[in-house]
Amino acid sequence: MSKHCSTVERRVLKHLSPKGARTIMKTYKIDGMTCGGCVASITRAFKAENDALEIEVDLQAGTLRVGEMKDADVQRIVEDAGFDYAGPLG
């Protein structure tokens, strides 16, 4: 990463997508997840929106990491799936 990145930018993790392009992953706090079924529900909801979307759901941390989406779209999908959107982290 560049020396010129802000602290917030340094917290945003970058991953390689299958096509080799860099995708910025953003982390969000999600409340209401209690089991693996919750993780699967959120994952399905995001994949239904965009099957190529990179997504990671961490049940223990209560977080969602997703690439290339607007905060408002993340909130809509999380809430439509029946969970509480607590906003972006970092």
C-alpha positions in Angstrom: 0.0 0.0 0.0 1.1 3.5 -0.6 2.6 5.6 2.2 0.0 8.2 1.4 -3.0 6.0 2.4 -5.1 7.3 5.4 -5.6 5.1 8.5 -9.1 4.2 7.3 -7.8 3.2 3.8 -5.2 1.0 5.5 -8.0 -0.8 7.3 -9.8 -1.6 4.1 -8.4 -4.9 2.9 -7.7 -5.5 -0.8 -8.1 -8.9 -2.5 -7.5 -10.2 -5.9 -10.7 -11.1 -7.8 -10.8 -14.2 -10.0 -10.1 -11.9 -13.0 -7.0 -10.5 -11.3 -8.4 -7.0 -10.7 -8.1 -5.6 -7.2 -11.3 -5.4 -5.3 -11.6 -3.3 -2.2 -13.4 -5.1 0.6 -15.4 -3.0 3.1 -16.5 -4.4 6.5 -19.9 -3.9 8.1 -21.4 -4.7 11.5 -24.4 -7.0 11.3 -26.6 -7.7 14.3 -28.9 -10.6 14.8 -26.8 -13.5 13.4 -26.9 -16.5 15.7 -26.0 -19.6 13.6 -24.6 -20.9 10.4 -28.0 -20.6 8.9 -27.8 -16.9 9.4 -24.5 -16.8 7.6 -26.0 -18.8 4.7 -29.0 -16.5 4.5 -26.9 -13.4 4.2 -24.6 -15.0 1.7 -27.5 -16.1 -0.5 -29.1 -12.6 -0.3 -25.9 -11.0 -1.6 -25.2 -13.6 -4.2 -28.8 -13.2 -5.5 -28.0 -9.5 -6.0 -24.7 -10.2 -7.8 -23.4 -13.8 -8.1 -19.8 -12.6 -8.8 -19.7 -10.4 -5.7 -17.0 -11.2 -3.2 -18.4 -11.7 0.3 -17.3 -13.0 3.7 -19.6 -13.4 6.7 -18.0 -13.9 10.2 -20.6 -15.2 12.6 -18.4 -14.8 15.7 -17.4 -11.2 14.9 -20.9 -10.3 13.6 -19.4 -8.8 10.5 -19.8 -8.9 6.8 -17.1 -8.0 4.3 -18.2 -7.2 0.8 -16.6 -5.7 -2.3 -17.8 -3.0 -4.6 -21.2 -2.1 -3.1 -22.7 1.2 -1.9 -23.5 1.4 1.8 -27.2 1.9 1.1 -27.3 -1.3 -1.1 -25.6 -3.3 1.7 -28.1 -2.0 4.2 -31.1 -2.8 2.0 -29.9 -6.4 1.4 -29.1 -7.0 5.0 -32.4 -5.7 6.2 -34.4 -7.5 3.5 -32.7 -10.7 4.7 -34.1 -10.1 8.2 -31.0 -8.8 10.0 -30.0 -5.5 11.6 -27.6 -3.4 9.7 -25.3 -1.5 12.2 -23.2 0.3 9.7 -19.7 0.2 8.2 -16.7 -0.4 10.5 -13.5 1.7 10.3 
